[in-house]
C-alpha cells in the first residue's frame, strides 16, 4: 500500500451507538441486553437491537424503491471514496431549515477548484454539536415537525448530473432536511445506487479536499441501510 496513505491522520466520523442517541421518530430504539457476564460465565457478551438507520449510517435504494438494491449488494469498492467538505455552518446555524444551494457550491469551487467526479460531497452544518440533545438535534417542535438543514434539490441535481459525485453525506439526521417529509433528496441520490451517509461527526477535523473515506457497512441481507463506521484518512 502507498506509504503516503499509511502515514495519513485517521479521523473517526461515526458517533458511538447507544440508547441515548437521537433516533428518527418511529424508528426502533437502541437496546443492549447482557447475555453473559464475567462473574457468571467467565466472559462478557451482550445482545443488541437497533434500526438499520441508527446512529451514523448509510442508506440503500431498497429503503425507498421496490426491488431496489440492498446494502449488501453494493460492491466493496464503493465504500472507499474520496471526499470533499462544504462548510455551510454559518447559514445553517442562522436558519435550521437551510438547504445547501448552488451558490454555495460555486463559491466552494472558486476557492478549492472543481468538485471531483466520484467523490462524496459532505455538507457540514455544525449540527453534531447537538447530538446529546436529541430533540434539538432533530429540531422537534410541538406539532411534531422536524427542523434541521439538508441539501436542496437544485444543488443535488448539479452534484449528480454535472459533477458526477459518488454520493452525499451530512452531519444531521437526513440529507433531505427535517421539513422534507417525502425524503426527496434520498430518493434522487439512491435512484442511481449512489451513497448517502447521515449523522456524520468530527467534520471540523477534515479539510475541504484531499480526504479518503473508508466506510464499514454491515452486510445486512436485504438491508435498507446499515449503521456504519466511517474512517477518514486525512492528508
PyMOL commands that set and color helices and strands:
alter all, ss='L'
color gray80, all
select helices_A, chain A and resi 3-6+38-41+61-63+71-73+76-79+89-94+102-112+127-130+134-138+153-162+184-190+203-205
alter helices_A, ss='H'
color red, helices_A
select strands_A, chain A and resi 9-12+31-36+45-49+57-59+80-87+99-100+120-124+150-151+167-170+195-198+211-217+225-234
alter strands_A, ss='S'
color yellow, strands_A
deselect
rebuild
show_as cartoon
